[in-house]
Amino acid sequence: MNHNKKWAVVGSGPAGFAVANILLDLGIEVTLIDANLEENDEYIFPNLDRLSLKTKFDSDLAYRHFPKGPEINVGESEVKQSFEGGGLSSIWGATILPYTERDITNWPLNLSQLKESYQFISKKIPVTSSDFSSSSDYMDFSSRDKLIIPDEINKLITSIKFKCPDISVNQSQISIENSSKSTNQCIYCNECFAGCRYNSIWSSKSFFDNSKLKKFDKIRVLSLSDSEDCIKITYCDLEGTIFNNLQFSKIFLATGPVETFRILSESGLAPKNVELLDSGTFYKLFFRLKNRSKTVTNYSLSKFYIRLQDENLIHPHFQFYEMDSHKIDILKKNYKLLKLVPKFLLNYVFSYFLLCIGYMNSEITPRIAMSRDQNGNINLVPKIYKEKRQKSRLIAKKLEKELKKVGIFSFRFLEQNHASGSGTHYGGWLPMGAKCDLQGRPYNTKNIHIVDSSIFNDIPAGPITFTIMANSARIGREVWEEEFL
Ligand SMILES: Cc1cc2nc3c(=O)[nH]c(=O)nc-3n(C[C@H](O)[C@H](O)[C@H](O)COP(=O)(O)OP(=O)(O)OC[C@H]3O[C@@H](n4cnc5c(N)ncnc54)[C@H](O)[C@@H]3O)c2cc1C
């Protein structure tokens, strides 16, 4: 078997991690290229003014577009990009859920084609098990360590299961280290709404120390050109002053849907105007009459999920969080009147509240026009459709009706539809089977494989990253098989 080919992965977030990992396991020498692989320790930026923007210890570093070169103007779309090592995985919420068959009805794949890759990824990252793992929406992680959640939340889940047969509910499955044998074990410090100081939330950065991996750091890939037997990468340094080339026999592009569009469009491999699909989001505050948590010191990752089983409402997904002291601080900062109320009183009142983030399928979510101008800059403009907003209202109403049965009520005036892209689940501008093949090759290319969410056929409601990783690993394996079997 000839394993002397030079294969490169561009992008070190979850998608790049997945494909690099499977190729290494299959005996390929992989070069990992990223704008910034090193941990950056600039943590002081005390400007946490939005609940939706999860910063890293109050620093917005992960969202800064520090490499010089073409700009990405996200406008009012709230689409987030990160050039930090590990991409957005350094600040994500770590909720993990595989897609179900109904989530991928528009895909040219079925679930059995992803199953092996989900299993591959789940062995590489920590995933918590729950008492409810036997649900068909879940993979069986029963051998893993359990996530400790408050008794009150367990009671709540049980009573929703019992009294609301129309919805499926489960304790969240989270990608955090919680094995007592690990030095990174989660200590429930309650600070995870601002990243994880103790590295217990899984991030692809843990992979960079792998000695088998060749690394090419601190460069921004600008464009690619594909010839019969090699791919030429044109790149610049982070200052935008030195330009150079690298050559590989295959490239796996995992730079996130916006930068992947910029690179491909710049390379003449994609049009200048496309539509980015997005999973629409709304925030809602619920009030529980019973089962309030006695303390507000519980960790602040998502505690449980709900999925509505209504075919017409295309299976929206809701994640529930408790109001921990960190979130209360943010509210205090945003609402002047709350500043006058003593913290202990706010803690007491908010222990009755649950924060819900609702996600919808991209089919009923405004799309985002994404274009590249003549200077290579990218502009994003959300397209607002009134009727889609109405659909999300219907979904919220249905959830309210169900949860009333277990003594959980909502305040409509505390409900907020979020700008396109704020849910951080987007992609789908280069769908498989239509604009690229099943191995992520844009048409007319032979050795360039797109492995991030750019190639999704739609964006189902619910966490996206486990599937980004599974699909990326699937592509890696299939390309290896094409080449060597
Ligand atoms: C606050 C927040 C919470 C989230 N919570 C969840 C959650 O709970 N569950 C979930 O499933 N998902 C969540 N997500 C989404 C998740 O973070 C993304 O789905 C995931 O990071 C996408 O992975 P990726 O590898 O495709 O891209 P990215 O993570 O964006 O990685 C891209 C990488 O490519 C590098 N790069 C980009 N352009 C270039 C270039 N030109 N040259 C060289 N290198 C380049 C970047 O430096 C980066 O390392 C969350 C996101 C945010 C922001």
The ligand as a Gaussian input file, in Angstrom:
#p B3LYP/6-31G(d) Opt

LIG

0 1
 C      -21.130000      29.770000      21.883000
 C      -21.240000      28.550000      21.061000
 C      -21.848000      27.425000      21.591000
 C      -21.958000      26.280000      20.799000
 N      -22.520000      25.186000      21.381000
 C      -22.651000      24.053000      20.659000
 C      -23.197000      22.906000      21.265000
 O      -23.517000      22.894000      22.454000
 N      -23.350000      21.800000      20.496000
 C      -23.005000      21.769000      19.183000
 O      -23.178000      20.718000      18.549000
 N      -22.436000      22.841000      18.592000
 C      -22.254000      23.983000      19.297000
 N      -21.667000      25.087000      18.721000
 C      -21.271000      25.015000      17.309000
 C      -19.873000      24.409000      17.133000
 O      -18.921000      25.194000      17.810000
 C      -19.561000      24.342000      15.629000
 O      -20.530000      23.505000      15.024000
 C      -18.200000      23.730000      15.339000
 O      -17.168000      24.464000      15.950000
 C      -17.938000      23.695000      13.813000
 O      -16.733000      23.016000      13.605000
 P      -15.816000      23.234000      12.304000
 O      -14.615000      22.385000      12.509000
 O      -16.630000      23.017000      11.089000
 O      -15.420000      24.784000      12.256000
 P      -14.640000      25.712000      13.303000
 O      -14.843000      25.230000      14.684000
 O      -15.046000      27.100000      12.962000
 O      -13.085000      25.531000      12.957000
 C      -12.495000      26.098000      11.817000
 C      -10.977000      26.126000      12.003000
 O      -10.391000      26.528000      10.766000
 C       -9.383000      27.533000      10.979000
 N       -9.393000      28.387000       9.793000
 C      -10.437000      29.098000       9.300000
 N      -10.075000      29.705000       8.161000
 C       -8.779000      29.383000       7.926000
 C       -7.862000      29.696000       6.888000
 N       -8.207000      30.454000       5.838000
 N       -6.603000      29.208000       6.955000
 C       -6.208000      28.435000       7.997000
 N       -7.051000      28.084000       9.004000
 C       -8.330000      28.554000       8.970000
 C       -9.821000      28.275000      12.235000
 O       -8.700000      28.845000      12.894000
 C      -10.488000      27.134000      13.052000
 O       -9.551000      26.514000      13.900000
 C      -21.488000      26.252000      19.461000
 C      -20.859000      27.388000      18.943000
 C      -20.743000      28.526000      19.727000
 C      -20.085000      29.747000      19.157000

